[in-house]
Amino acid sequence: MTVLTLARRTGLVLGLPAVLFAIWWFATAGSTDFYVPPLSTILGKFGEVWTGERLLSDVVPSLVRLLTGYLLAVAVGVGLGLVVGMHRGVRDVLEPVLELFRAIPPPVLVPVIMLFAGIGDTMKVIVIVSGCMWPILLNTVEGVRAVDEVLSDTCRSYGITGPSRLWHLVLRSASPQIVTGMRQALSIAIILMVISEMFAASNGLGFTIVQFQRSFAIPEMWSGVLLLGLLGFALSLLFRVAENRVLAWYHGLRRAQRNP
């Protein structure tokens, strides 16, 4: 990758956020509205609030819950999706039930989950899993069902069965759609992390932002919202890097097809 190409990609990634920050800065400069403070004030509070003690007491626990719930959702979604996608009988039995639970918004389940999981970290992780697993599960099912029949017959002819067929054919063929589901689930995980921390919590980003709002610490509240946006942006970039490495073969194939 040349320096020019790298600079162009960096500009495309950071260009719009930089423009939006500039608009926010100039639109709120000199603002006297109590609920819409200047961005300069918010940035000043950002450094005070989200460093030192609060970084360890609120940000780190939120990230641990987020990653734990997300990874569990990936494991459950991919595992169940493989079973449902590869076995028509299982799909016929489970599909109505899966559609029923998929239609229930995860935030509605928070009070129910609290009844049997308590108000600790377990509840928050379960809330994240309950919302994140669906896009991963459904994309995995569709990816498995779309495996090329010619390739499947070829594997059968060469005696490639069991774990080898699952790893080299099914997962490989379904991986683009699985990764798409994982990308969708990542944004859902951040939202559910915040929502779960607004219920009977004692730390975390969601809890702290609500506490700022209730105490009318508006610049501090906005700094928490800004931190969530930056967290989502950073996780999206990390996911894109991982996706490019895992699906390098797929992106290379698509480029070859576009430029024969």
N, C-alpha and C positions, 0 to 999 in steps of 0.2 A: 504494500500500500504506500503510495507516494505521500509526501508531505502535503501537497495540494489537495489530494483526495481526503486525507485525514482532516485538514482544515475545513474543507467543504462539509464533511459529515458533522463535524463539531458545530459549525455554524448553523446547520439545519436543526440540530438537536437543541442548541441553546438559544437560537435566534428568537423564537416566539416567546419563551419565558422571559428573556431579557426585555423584549418590547413590552410585555404585560407589566413587568416590574416598573419600567419607566413610566408607563401610563398611570399606574397606581401611585407612584412617587409624586408626579406633577399634579394629579387630580386631587390628592389629599394634602398637598403642601399648604401650610397656613390654615388648615381646617380647624374650626372651633367647635365642631360637632362632638359632643361627649362620646357618642357611640361609634364615630368614624374618625379616630385620631390620625394624625399624619404618619406616613410610613416610617419616617425618620424616628418618631417616638416609639413605634412598634419594634423597629430594629434595635433601638437602644435597650428596650426591655428584654428583647430576645437574648442578648448576651448576659443580662443579669439573671434571668429566670432559668434558662436551660443549660447552664453550666454548673460544674461543681456538684453539690449535694443532690439537687433535683435530677441531674442527669442519671445518677445511680438509683435514686429512689423511685423515679417515675418513668423515664425513657427506657432504661434497660429492662425492667419488668414487662413493659408493653411489648418490646421487641421479642422477648423470650416467649410470651404468650402467642404473639403473631406467628413466629417461626414454628413453634410447636404445633399449633392448630393447623397451619398451612401444610406442614410436612405430613401430619396425620391424614389430612384431607386428600393429599396426593396419594398416599399409600392406600387408603380405603377406596378412593375414586378409581384409580388405575386397576387395583386388584378386582374389585367388584365389576368394573367395566369389562375386563377381560373375560370373566366368567359369563356375564350376560351376553356379551358380543359373540362368544364362541359357541354358545349352546342355545339353540333356538327354543328348546323346551323351557329352560330357565328364564329366557327373555319373555316368553309368553306368560309365565306365571308371575314374574316380578314387575313387568312393565306397568300394569294398572296401579300397583302400590307405589312404585317409584314416582309416577306422575302425580299421585295424590300428595305425597310428601314434598315433592319439588314445588308444588303450587303454594305451599305454606311459607310466607315470608319469615326468614330466620329471626328477626327482632321480636315477632309475636311469640316465639317459643322461649324467649328469655325467662319470663316468670315460671313457665312450666319446668324448664331445665333447672331453675333455682330450687324447685321443690325436692328433687332427688339428688342434685349435685352440690347443693349448698351455695354459698356466695364466694367461695374461694377461687383460686386459679383454675380448678377443674371445670367449673361452670363456664368460665370465659373461653377456655380452650374448646369445650364442646360446642359453644355458640359459633365459634369460628369454623369448626369442622362442619357443622350442620348447614352452613351456607356455602362453603367453598367446595364441598365435594361434588355438587351437582354439575357445574360446567365441566369438571374433570371427568366425571362418570359418563355423562352423555356424549362428550367428544370422544372418549375412549371407545364406547360402544359403537359409535358411527365409524370410527377409524378401523376397528376390528372387522366390522361388517363389510368395509370397502376393500379388504385385502384382495389383490388381483387373483382371480381364479386360476389363471395360467401359472402364476408363481406357486400357488397352493398345490396344483396338480404336479408341478415339477418337483416340489419338495417331497410329495408323496411317492413319486416315481423313484427318487433317489434314496428313499428310506429315511428322510429327515423328519423325525417325529418327536413328540414329547417336548422336553425343555428346549432342545435345539431349534425346533420349529417355532416355538413360542418366542424365543429370543431373537433369532435371525430373520424370521419372516413376519410374524404377527406384530411384535413390538416395533420392529423396524418400519414396517409399512404404516402402522398407526401413529408413529411418533409425531409427525407434523400436527395432527389433530389433537393428540394428547397435550402437546406443548401449547397449542392454542387455548385449550381448556385451562391449563395451568396459568397462563397469562391473564385470562379473565378472572380466575379465582384469586389472584394476588390482590387486585383492587378490591374485591369483595372482602378479603381477609382484613384489610386495613379498616374498612368501614365497620365491620363487625367487631374488631378489636376495640374501637372507640365506643361503640354502642354498649358492648358488654361491660366496659369499665364505668359506664354511667349508672349502673345498677349495683348498689350496695358494695361499692369498692372503697378501698382506703389508699390506693395509689394508682399510677398509670396516667397516660396522656388524657384519656377521656375524663377520668375523675378530676384531674387538675384543671382542665379547661372549664368544666362545669363549676368547680369551686370558684374560679376567677369570675365567671359570669354571675354567680350568685352574690359575690362580694363586690360587684361592680368594678372589678379591676380590669377595665376594658382593654387597655394596651397589652396587658399580660395575656388576656384571653385571645386577642388577635395574634400574639406571638405564638401561642399554642397551635392555632389554626395554620399559621405559616409553617410551623415545624412539621405538621402532618403533611402539608403539601410537599415540602422538601423531602420528607421521608418517602412518600409515594414516588416522587420523581427519581430518587436515588435507587430505590428497589426496582423500578422499571428499567433503569439503565443496566443494573446488575443482571437482571433477568435477560435483557437483550444480549448481553455479552455471553451468558451461559447458553442461550438459545443458538447463537451463531456458532458456538463450538460444537454443541450436540447435533445440530442440524446442518452442519457444514456441507455434508453430502447432498442434502435436499436442496439447499440454496444454490449449490453448484450445478445441480441437475436442471433447475429452473432457468438459471442463466444460460446454460448450454442450449436449452430448448428455445429461448428467446433469440439467441444469436447463433444459429446453426452455421 
